[in-house]
Amino acid sequence: MTRIDKRFAELKRERRAGLVTFITAGDPDYDTSLAILKGLPSAGADIIELGMPFSDPMADGPAIQVSSQRALKAGQTMKKTLGIVREFRADNSDTPIVLMGYYNPIYVYPVERFIEDVVNAGADGLIVVDMPPEEDAELRPQAAAAGLNFIRLATPTTDAKRLPAVLANTSGFVYYVSIAGITGTKAPDLAEVKGHVGRIKAYTDLPIAVGFGVKTEAQVSAIASVAEGVVVGSALVASIGQSLDDKGKATRATKPQVLGLVERLAAALRHPAEAAAV
């Protein structure tokens, strides 16, 4: 079992959904990003998605786009992203890390060395948002052979004809995109999410994590009632952005502000009745 498999098994025993948090590696700088990353598990993150900064993140909304720009401006590279993972893993051997991003930086790395370095750094899975099943032969088989989970996205427009292809060779969990569009721009509709998650469950036994547009404790609590995981990303990177000074640099408030938000969201998973009243 991978760390991701083990974590979802633990969550099942605890009878609760997991909090999946997303931050962009190197945002707003390497040291601050690493400090936030190291603080996420104790704040309540069950699984961490770490964004690989890219200059053209087409599936992401304004908050995550800007976070990639901040990271790249601060000098973040793929090697530094894997370095952050390596430093995190030196102190934490349990919390799963999923690298999320786009294929171009992986392609130029290139693929074979990327897979080797990802495994050596201690990451557990990949989400490559612009790589459909029909075009994953350059990456997915190699990732699977190296023991990495390859996680795919299902969306509200993924119909019954398309769904089996999306689920084929998927491992770890299925990431259900709760809205049609880019990240962080609309709020998910619980009734629609429940219907789509139920439809996906008819095709797979894998855990399902729901993300895109999830920002509040009430939303986290509601989605946790229908899925095995809840993904929060834009709200966290927006919190980072709001904490910076007028030159875009980290302040004393940056780390505690972000981790405080994670603590509140994590509490919503453990005390859903209280979150529903927020």
DRENLO-202664 format. One record per residue (C-alpha): residue in three letters; x, z, y. Coordinates in nm, 2 decimals. Layout:
residues N
<site><type>ALA</type><east>X</east><up>Z</up><north>Y</north></site>
...
END
This chain:
residues 278
<site><type>MET</type><east>0.00</east><up>0.00</up><north>0.00</north></site>
<site><type>THR</type><east>0.11</east><up>-0.08</up><north>0.35</north></site>
<site><type>ARG</type><east>0.10</east><up>0.18</up><north>0.63</north></site>
<site><type>ILE</type><east>-0.22</east><up>0.01</up><north>0.75</north></site>
<site><type>ASP</type><east>-0.38</east><up>0.04</up><north>0.41</north></site>
<site><type>LYS</type><east>-0.28</east><up>0.40</up><north>0.39</north></site>
<site><type>ARG</type><east>-0.42</east><up>0.48</up><north>0.73</north></site>
<site><type>PHE</type><east>-0.76</east><up>0.33</up><north>0.67</north></site>
<site><type>ALA</type><east>-0.77</east><up>0.51</up><north>0.33</north></site>
<site><type>GLU</type><east>-0.70</east><up>0.84</up><north>0.52</north></site>
<site><type>LEU</type><east>-0.97</east><up>0.76</up><north>0.78</north></site>
<site><type>LYS</type><east>-1.22</east><up>0.69</up><north>0.50</north></site>
<site><type>ARG</type><east>-1.15</east><up>1.03</up><north>0.35</north></site>
<site><type>GLU</type><east>-1.20</east><up>1.18</up><north>0.69</north></site>
<site><type>ARG</type><east>-1.53</east><up>0.99</up><north>0.73</north></site>
<site><type>ARG</type><east>-1.45</east><up>0.85</up><north>1.07</north></site>
<site><type>ALA</type><east>-1.34</east><up>0.53</up><north>1.24</north></site>
<site><type>GLY</type><east>-0.99</east><up>0.49</up><north>1.36</north></site>
<site><type>LEU</type><east>-0.87</east><up>0.44</up><north>1.72</north></site>
<site><type>VAL</type><east>-0.66</east><up>0.13</up><north>1.76</north></site>
<site><type>THR</type><east>-0.47</east><up>0.12</up><north>2.09</north></site>
<site><type>PHE</type><east>-0.31</east><up>-0.18</up><north>2.25</north></site>
<site><type>ILE</type><east>-0.03</east><up>-0.18</up><north>2.51</north></site>
<site><type>THR</type><east>0.21</east><up>-0.45</up><north>2.61</north></site>
<site><type>ALA</type><east>0.57</east><up>-0.40</up><north>2.51</north></site>
<site><type>GLY</type><east>0.79</east><up>-0.35</up><north>2.82</north></site>
<site><type>ASP</type><east>0.50</east><up>-0.28</up><north>3.06</north></site>
<site><type>PRO</type><east>0.59</east><up>-0.18</up><north>3.33</north></site>
<site><type>ASP</type><east>0.94</east><up>-0.14</up><north>3.20</north></site>
<site><type>TYR</type><east>1.12</east><up>-0.07</up><north>2.87</north></site>
<site><type>ASP</type><east>1.17</east><up>0.30</up><north>2.90</north></site>
<site><type>THR</type><east>0.82</east><up>0.38</up><north>3.03</north></site>
<site><type>SER</type><east>0.67</east><up>0.15</up><north>2.76</north></site>
<site><type>LEU</type><east>0.87</east><up>0.33</up><north>2.49</north></site>
<site><type>ALA</type><east>0.76</east><up>0.67</up><north>2.62</north></site>
<site><type>ILE</type><east>0.40</east><up>0.57</up><north>2.62</north></site>
<site><type>LEU</type><east>0.43</east><up>0.42</up><north>2.27</north></site>
<site><type>LYS</type><east>0.59</east><up>0.74</up><north>2.13</north></site>
<site><type>GLY</type><east>0.31</east><up>0.95</up><north>2.29</north></site>
<site><type>LEU</type><east>0.02</east><up>0.75</up><north>2.15</north></site>
<site><type>PRO</type><east>-0.01</east><up>0.91</up><north>1.80</north></site>
<site><type>SER</type><east>-0.02</east><up>1.26</up><north>1.93</north></site>
<site><type>ALA</type><east>-0.28</east><up>1.15</up><north>2.19</north></site>
<site><type>GLY</type><east>-0.50</east><up>1.03</up><north>1.91</north></site>
<site><type>ALA</type><east>-0.41</east><up>0.67</up><north>1.83</north></site>
<site><type>ASP</type><east>-0.45</east><up>0.60</up><north>1.46</north></site>
<site><type>ILE</type><east>-0.30</east><up>0.24</up><north>1.47</north></site>
<site><type>ILE</type><east>-0.10</east><up>0.08</up><north>1.75</north></site>
<site><type>GLU</type><east>-0.12</east><up>-0.28</up><north>1.85</north></site>
<site><type>LEU</type><east>0.19</east><up>-0.37</up><north>2.05</north></site>
<site><type>GLY</type><east>0.16</east><up>-0.69</up><north>2.26</north></site>
<site><type>MET</type><east>0.45</east><up>-0.94</up><north>2.25</north></site>
<site><type>PRO</type><east>0.47</east><up>-1.05</up><north>2.62</north></site>
<site><type>PHE</type><east>0.41</east><up>-1.42</up><north>2.67</north></site>
<site><type>SER</type><east>0.38</east><up>-1.63</up><north>2.99</north></site>
<site><type>ASP</type><east>0.06</east><up>-1.80</up><north>2.89</north></site>
<site><type>PRO</type><east>-0.17</east><up>-1.54</up><north>2.71</north></site>
<site><type>MET</type><east>-0.48</east><up>-1.76</up><north>2.70</north></site>
<site><type>ALA</type><east>-0.70</east><up>-1.53</up><north>2.50</north></site>
<site><type>ASP</type><east>-0.64</east><up>-1.24</up><north>2.73</north></site>
<site><type>GLY</type><east>-0.82</east><up>-1.13</up><north>3.04</north></site>
<site><type>PRO</type><east>-0.67</east><up>-1.04</up><north>3.38</north></site>
<site><type>ALA</type><east>-0.55</east><up>-0.69</up><north>3.29</north></site>
<site><type>ILE</type><east>-0.35</east><up>-0.79</up><north>2.99</north></site>
<site><type>GLN</type><east>-0.23</east><up>-1.11</up><north>3.15</north></site>
<site><type>VAL</type><east>-0.09</east><up>-0.90</up><north>3.44</north></site>
<site><type>SER</type><east>0.07</east><up>-0.66</up><north>3.19</north></site>
<site><type>SER</type><east>0.26</east><up>-0.94</up><north>3.03</north></site>
<site><type>GLN</type><east>0.37</east><up>-1.06</up><north>3.37</north></site>
<site><type>ARG</type><east>0.50</east><up>-0.71</up><north>3.46</north></site>
<site><type>ALA</type><east>0.69</east><up>-0.69</up><north>3.13</north></site>
<site><type>LEU</type><east>0.85</east><up>-1.03</up><north>3.16</north></site>
<site><type>LYS</type><east>0.94</east><up>-0.96</up><north>3.52</north></site>
<site><type>ALA</type><east>1.11</east><up>-0.64</up><north>3.40</north></site>
<site><type>GLY</type><east>1.32</east><up>-0.84</up><north>3.16</north></site>
<site><type>GLN</type><east>1.13</east><up>-0.78</up><north>2.83</north></site>
<site><type>THR</type><east>1.22</east><up>-1.02</up><north>2.55</north></site>
<site><type>MET</type><east>1.12</east><up>-1.05</up><north>2.19</north></site>
<site><type>LYS</type><east>1.44</east><up>-0.87</up><north>2.08</north></site>
<site><type>LYS</type><east>1.36</east><up>-0.58</up><north>2.32</north></site>
<site><type>THR</type><east>1.01</east><up>-0.57</up><north>2.18</north></site>
<site><type>LEU</type><east>1.15</east><up>-0.53</up><north>1.83</north></site>
<site><type>GLY</type><east>1.39</east><up>-0.27</up><north>1.98</north></site>
<site><type>ILE</type><east>1.10</east><up>-0.06</up><north>2.10</north></site>
<site><type>VAL</type><east>0.95</east><up>-0.07</up><north>1.76</north></site>
<site><type>ARG</type><east>1.28</east><up>0.03</up><north>1.60</north></site>
<site><type>GLU</type><east>1.31</east><up>0.33</up><north>1.84</north></site>
<site><type>PHE</type><east>0.95</east><up>0.44</up><north>1.78</north></site>
<site><type>ARG</type><east>1.00</east><up>0.42</up><north>1.40</north></site>
<site><type>ALA</type><east>1.31</east><up>0.64</up><north>1.42</north></site>
<site><type>ASP</type><east>1.08</east><up>0.93</up><north>1.51</north></site>
<site><type>ASN</type><east>0.75</east><up>0.82</up><north>1.35</north></site>
<site><type>SER</type><east>0.73</east><up>0.70</up><north>0.99</north></site>
<site><type>ASP</type><east>0.35</east><up>0.71</up><north>0.95</north></site>
<site><type>THR</type><east>0.17</east><up>0.54</up><north>1.24</north></site>
<site><type>PRO</type><east>0.11</east><up>0.17</up><north>1.17</north></site>
<site><type>ILE</type><east>0.23</east><up>-0.08</up><north>1.43</north></site>
<site><type>VAL</type><east>0.08</east><up>-0.43</up><north>1.45</north></site>
<site><type>LEU</type><east>0.25</east><up>-0.69</up><north>1.67</north></site>
<site><type>MET</type><east>0.00</east><up>-0.90</up><north>1.86</north></site>
<site><type>GLY</type><east>0.06</east><up>-1.22</up><north>2.05</north></site>
<site><type>TYR</type><east>0.11</east><up>-1.59</up><north>2.04</north></site>
<site><type>TYR</type><east>0.30</east><up>-1.83</up><north>1.82</north></site>
<site><type>ASN</type><east>0.53</east><up>-1.99</up><north>2.07</north></site>
<site><type>PRO</type><east>0.77</east><up>-1.69</up><north>2.11</north></site>
<site><type>ILE</type><east>0.78</east><up>-1.65</up><north>1.73</north></site>
<site><type>TYR</type><east>0.85</east><up>-2.02</up><north>1.68</north></site>
<site><type>VAL</type><east>1.15</east><up>-2.03</up><north>1.92</north></site>
<site><type>TYR</type><east>1.29</east><up>-1.70</up><north>1.77</north></site>
<site><type>PRO</type><east>1.27</east><up>-1.87</up><north>1.50</north></site>
<site><type>VAL</type><east>1.02</east><up>-1.78</up><north>1.22</north></site>
<site><type>GLU</type><east>1.25</east><up>-1.68</up><north>0.94</north></site>
<site><type>ARG</type><east>1.47</east><up>-1.45</up><north>1.16</north></site>
<site><type>PHE</type><east>1.16</east><up>-1.32</up><north>1.33</north></site>
<site><type>ILE</type><east>1.01</east><up>-1.20</up><north>1.00</north></site>
<site><type>GLU</type><east>1.33</east><up>-1.04</up><north>0.89</north></site>
<site><type>ASP</type><east>1.38</east><up>-0.86</up><north>1.22</north></site>
<site><type>VAL</type><east>1.01</east><up>-0.74</up><north>1.23</north></site>
<site><type>VAL</type><east>1.05</east><up>-0.59</up><north>0.89</north></site>
<site><type>ASN</type><east>1.38</east><up>-0.43</up><north>0.97</north></site>
<site><type>ALA</type><east>1.24</east><up>-0.29</up><north>1.30</north></site>
<site><type>GLY</type><east>0.95</east><up>-0.12</up><north>1.11</north></site>
<site><type>ALA</type><east>0.64</east><up>-0.31</up><north>1.22</north></site>
<site><type>ASP</type><east>0.36</east><up>-0.34</up><north>0.97</north></site>
<site><type>GLY</type><east>0.15</east><up>-0.64</up><north>1.06</north></site>
<site><type>LEU</type><east>0.09</east><up>-0.94</up><north>1.28</north></site>
<site><type>ILE</type><east>-0.20</east><up>-1.08</up><north>1.48</north></site>
<site><type>VAL</type><east>-0.12</east><up>-1.43</up><north>1.61</north></site>
<site><type>VAL</type><east>-0.43</east><up>-1.52</up><north>1.81</north></site>
<site><type>ASP</type><east>-0.36</east><up>-1.89</up><north>1.85</north></site>
<site><type>MET</type><east>-0.28</east><up>-1.96</up><north>1.48</north></site>
<site><type>PRO</type><east>-0.59</east><up>-2.07</up><north>1.29</north></site>
<site><type>PRO</type><east>-0.59</east><up>-2.06</up><north>0.91</north></site>
<site><type>GLU</type><east>-0.53</east><up>-2.44</up><north>0.89</north></site>
<site><type>GLU</type><east>-0.21</east><up>-2.41</up><north>1.08</north></site>
<site><type>ASP</type><east>-0.06</east><up>-2.08</up><north>0.95</north></site>
<site><type>ALA</type><east>0.17</east><up>-2.23</up><north>0.68</north></site>
<site><type>GLU</type><east>0.48</east><up>-2.18</up><north>0.89</north></site>
<site><type>LEU</type><east>0.42</east><up>-1.81</up><north>0.93</north></site>
<site><type>ARG</type><east>0.16</east><up>-1.64</up><north>0.71</north></site>
<site><type>PRO</type><east>0.31</east><up>-1.70</up><north>0.37</north></site>
<site><type>GLN</type><east>0.65</east><up>-1.57</up><north>0.48</north></site>
<site><type>ALA</type><east>0.49</east><up>-1.27</up><north>0.65</north></site>
<site><type>ALA</type><east>0.30</east><up>-1.18</up><north>0.33</north></site>
<site><type>ALA</type><east>0.60</east><up>-1.23</up><north>0.11</north></site>
<site><type>ALA</type><east>0.79</east><up>-0.98</up><north>0.34</north></site>
<site><type>GLY</type><east>0.51</east><up>-0.72</up><north>0.30</north></site>
<site><type>LEU</type><east>0.35</east><up>-0.76</up><north>0.64</north></site>
<site><type>ASN</type><east>-0.02</east><up>-0.76</up><north>0.68</north></site>
<site><type>PHE</type><east>-0.15</east><up>-1.08</up><north>0.84</north></site>
<site><type>ILE</type><east>-0.46</east><up>-0.99</up><north>1.04</north></site>
<site><type>ARG</type><east>-0.71</east><up>-1.26</up><north>1.16</north></site>
<site><type>LEU</type><east>-0.97</east><up>-1.26</up><north>1.42</north></site>
<site><type>ALA</type><east>-1.34</east><up>-1.32</up><north>1.36</north></site>
<site><type>THR</type><east>-1.57</east><up>-1.39</up><north>1.66</north></site>
<site><type>PRO</type><east>-1.94</east><up>-1.41</up><north>1.74</north></site>
<site><type>THR</type><east>-1.92</east><up>-1.79</up><north>1.68</north></site>
<site><type>THR</type><east>-1.75</east><up>-1.76</up><north>1.34</north></site>
<site><type>ASP</type><east>-2.04</east><up>-1.88</up><north>1.12</north></site>
<site><type>ALA</type><east>-2.10</east><up>-1.86</up><north>0.75</north></site>
<site><type>LYS</type><east>-1.92</east><up>-2.19</up><north>0.68</north></site>
<site><type>ARG</type><east>-1.61</east><up>-2.08</up><north>0.88</north></site>
<site><type>LEU</type><east>-1.59</east><up>-1.72</up><north>0.78</north></site>
<site><type>PRO</type><east>-1.44</east><up>-1.76</up><north>0.42</north></site>
<site><type>ALA</type><east>-1.15</east><up>-1.96</up><north>0.57</north></site>
<site><type>VAL</type><east>-1.09</east><up>-1.69</up><north>0.83</north></site>
<site><type>LEU</type><east>-1.09</east><up>-1.42</up><north>0.56</north></site>
<site><type>ALA</type><east>-0.87</east><up>-1.61</up><north>0.32</north></site>
<site><type>ASN</type><east>-0.53</east><up>-1.44</up><north>0.29</north></site>
<site><type>THR</type><east>-0.62</east><up>-1.18</up><north>0.55</north></site>
<site><type>SER</type><east>-0.49</east><up>-0.83</up><north>0.48</north></site>
<site><type>GLY</type><east>-0.49</east><up>-0.49</up><north>0.64</north></site>
<site><type>PHE</type><east>-0.81</east><up>-0.53</up><north>0.84</north></site>
<site><type>VAL</type><east>-1.03</east><up>-0.79</up><north>1.01</north></site>
<site><type>TYR</type><east>-1.03</east><up>-0.79</up><north>1.38</north></site>
<site><type>TYR</type><east>-1.38</east><up>-0.86</up><north>1.50</north></site>
<site><type>VAL</type><east>-1.38</east><up>-0.99</up><north>1.86</north></site>
<site><type>SER</type><east>-1.70</east><up>-0.84</up><north>2.00</north></site>
<site><type>ILE</type><east>-1.76</east><up>-1.08</up><north>2.29</north></site>
<site><type>ALA</type><east>-1.73</east><up>-1.46</up><north>2.34</north></site>
<site><type>GLY</type><east>-1.45</east><up>-1.50</up><north>2.59</north></site>
<site><type>ILE</type><east>-1.13</east><up>-1.33</up><north>2.70</north></site>
<site><type>THR</type><east>-1.03</east><up>-0.97</up><north>2.67</north></site>
<site><type>GLY</type><east>-1.17</east><up>-0.70</up><north>2.89</north></site>
<site><type>THR</type><east>-1.42</east><up>-0.91</up><north>3.09</north></site>
<site><type>LYS</type><east>-1.76</east><up>-0.82</up><north>2.93</north></site>
<site><type>ALA</type><east>-1.90</east><up>-0.52</up><north>2.75</north></site>
<site><type>PRO</type><east>-2.00</east><up>-0.55</up><north>2.38</north></site>
<site><type>ASP</type><east>-2.36</east><up>-0.54</up><north>2.28</north></site>
<site><type>LEU</type><east>-2.40</east><up>-0.28</up><north>2.00</north></site>
<site><type>ALA</type><east>-2.69</east><up>-0.45</up><north>1.83</north></site>
<site><type>GLU</type><east>-2.50</east><up>-0.78</up><north>1.82</north></site>
<site><type>VAL</type><east>-2.18</east><up>-0.61</up><north>1.70</north></site>
<site><type>LYS</type><east>-2.37</east><up>-0.43</up><north>1.42</north></site>
<site><type>GLY</type><east>-2.53</east><up>-0.75</up><north>1.30</north></site>
<site><type>HIS</type><east>-2.20</east><up>-0.95</up><north>1.30</north></site>
<site><type>VAL</type><east>-2.00</east><up>-0.67</up><north>1.14</north></site>
<site><type>GLY</type><east>-2.27</east><up>-0.64</up><north>0.86</north></site>
<site><type>ARG</type><east>-2.25</east><up>-1.01</up><north>0.81</north></site>
<site><type>ILE</type><east>-1.87</east><up>-1.00</up><north>0.77</north></site>
<site><type>LYS</type><east>-1.89</east><up>-0.71</up><north>0.53</north></site>
<site><type>ALA</type><east>-2.09</east><up>-0.92</up><north>0.30</north></site>
<site><type>TYR</type><east>-1.78</east><up>-1.14</up><north>0.25</north></site>
<site><type>THR</type><east>-1.49</east><up>-0.88</up><north>0.24</north></site>
<site><type>ASP</type><east>-1.41</east><up>-0.53</up><north>0.15</north></site>
<site><type>LEU</type><east>-1.14</east><up>-0.51</up><north>0.42</north></site>
<site><type>PRO</type><east>-1.19</east><up>-0.26</up><north>0.70</north></site>
<site><type>ILE</type><east>-1.32</east><up>-0.41</up><north>1.02</north></site>
<site><type>ALA</type><east>-1.19</east><up>-0.31</up><north>1.37</north></site>
<site><type>VAL</type><east>-1.39</east><up>-0.42</up><north>1.67</north></site>
<site><type>GLY</type><east>-1.23</east><up>-0.49</up><north>2.00</north></site>
<site><type>PHE</type><east>-1.25</east><up>-0.69</up><north>2.33</north></site>
<site><type>GLY</type><east>-1.44</east><up>-0.52</up><north>2.61</north></site>
<site><type>VAL</type><east>-1.43</east><up>-0.17</up><north>2.47</north></site>
<site><type>LYS</type><east>-1.35</east><up>0.07</up><north>2.75</north></site>
<site><type>THR</type><east>-1.55</east><up>0.39</up><north>2.76</north></site>
<site><type>GLU</type><east>-1.60</east><up>0.69</up><north>2.54</north></site>
<site><type>ALA</type><east>-1.97</east><up>0.60</up><north>2.48</north></site>
<site><type>GLN</type><east>-1.87</east><up>0.25</up><north>2.37</north></site>
<site><type>VAL</type><east>-1.60</east><up>0.38</up><north>2.14</north></site>
<site><type>SER</type><east>-1.85</east><up>0.63</up><north>1.98</north></site>
<site><type>ALA</type><east>-2.12</east><up>0.37</up><north>1.94</north></site>
<site><type>ILE</type><east>-1.89</east><up>0.11</up><north>1.78</north></site>
<site><type>ALA</type><east>-1.74</east><up>0.37</up><north>1.55</north></site>
<site><type>SER</type><east>-2.08</east><up>0.41</up><north>1.39</north></site>
<site><type>VAL</type><east>-2.07</east><up>0.05</up><north>1.26</north></site>
<site><type>ALA</type><east>-1.70</east><up>-0.03</up><north>1.20</north></site>
<site><type>GLU</type><east>-1.39</east><up>0.13</up><north>1.05</north></site>
<site><type>GLY</type><east>-1.19</east><up>0.08</up><north>1.37</north></site>
<site><type>VAL</type><east>-1.23</east><up>0.06</up><north>1.74</north></site>
<site><type>VAL</type><east>-0.97</east><up>-0.13</up><north>1.95</north></site>
<site><type>VAL</type><east>-0.91</east><up>-0.04</up><north>2.31</north></site>
<site><type>GLY</type><east>-0.66</east><up>-0.25</up><north>2.51</north></site>
<site><type>SER</type><east>-0.76</east><up>-0.37</up><north>2.85</north></site>
<site><type>ALA</type><east>-0.86</east><up>-0.02</up><north>2.96</north></site>
<site><type>LEU</type><east>-0.52</east><up>0.11</up><north>2.87</north></site>
<site><type>VAL</type><east>-0.31</east><up>-0.16</up><north>3.04</north></site>
<site><type>ALA</type><east>-0.54</east><up>-0.14</up><north>3.34</north></site>
<site><type>SER</type><east>-0.47</east><up>0.24</up><north>3.36</north></site>
<site><type>ILE</type><east>-0.10</east><up>0.16</up><north>3.35</north></site>
<site><type>GLY</type><east>-0.14</east><up>-0.08</up><north>3.64</north></site>
<site><type>GLN</type><east>-0.34</east><up>0.16</up><north>3.85</north></site>
<site><type>SER</type><east>-0.07</east><up>0.43</up><north>3.81</north></site>
<site><type>LEU</type><east>0.21</east><up>0.22</up><north>3.96</north></site>
<site><type>ASP</type><east>0.36</east><up>0.24</up><north>4.31</north></site>
<site><type>ASP</type><east>0.33</east><up>-0.03</up><north>4.57</north></site>
<site><type>LYS</type><east>0.64</east><up>-0.20</up><north>4.42</north></site>
<site><type>GLY</type><east>0.49</east><up>-0.21</up><north>4.07</north></site>
<site><type>LYS</type><east>0.72</east><up>0.06</up><north>3.94</north></site>
<site><type>ALA</type><east>0.62</east><up>0.35</up><north>3.71</north></site>
<site><type>THR</type><east>0.54</east><up>0.68</up><north>3.87</north></site>
<site><type>ARG</type><east>0.51</east><up>1.03</up><north>3.73</north></site>
<site><type>ALA</type><east>0.14</east><up>0.97</up><north>3.67</north></site>
<site><type>THR</type><east>0.19</east><up>0.66</up><north>3.45</north></site>
<site><type>LYS</type><east>0.25</east><up>0.82</up><north>3.11</north></site>
<site><type>PRO</type><east>0.01</east><up>1.11</up><north>3.14</north></site>
<site><type>GLN</type><east>-0.27</east><up>0.89</up><north>3.29</north></site>
<site><type>VAL</type><east>-0.26</east><up>0.65</up><north>3.00</north></site>
<site><type>LEU</type><east>-0.22</east><up>0.91</up><north>2.73</north></site>
<site><type>GLY</type><east>-0.50</east><up>1.12</up><north>2.89</north></site>
<site><type>LEU</type><east>-0.73</east><up>0.83</up><north>2.85</north></site>
<site><type>VAL</type><east>-0.63</east><up>0.78</up><north>2.49</north></site>
<site><type>GLU</type><east>-0.71</east><up>1.15</up><north>2.43</north></site>
<site><type>ARG</type><east>-1.06</east><up>1.12</up><north>2.57</north></site>
<site><type>LEU</type><east>-1.13</east><up>0.81</up><north>2.37</north></site>
<site><type>ALA</type><east>-0.99</east><up>0.97</up><north>2.05</north></site>
<site><type>ALA</type><east>-1.22</east><up>1.27</up><north>2.11</north></site>
<site><type>ALA</type><east>-1.51</east><up>1.04</up><north>2.13</north></site>
<site><type>LEU</type><east>-1.45</east><up>0.93</up><north>1.77</north></site>
<site><type>ARG</type><east>-1.43</east><up>1.29</up><north>1.65</north></site>
<site><type>HIS</type><east>-1.72</east><up>1.42</up><north>1.86</north></site>
<site><type>PRO</type><east>-1.96</east><up>1.12</up><north>1.89</north></site>
<site><type>ALA</type><east>-2.26</east><up>1.33</up><north>2.01</north></site>
<site><type>GLU</type><east>-2.07</east><up>1.45</up><north>2.32</north></site>
<site><type>ALA</type><east>-1.94</east><up>1.10</up><north>2.39</north></site>
<site><type>ALA</type><east>-2.29</east><up>0.95</up><north>2.38</north></site>
<site><type>ALA</type><east>-2.39</east><up>1.18</up><north>2.67</north></site>
<site><type>VAL</type><east>-2.10</east><up>1.06</up><north>2.89</north></site>
END
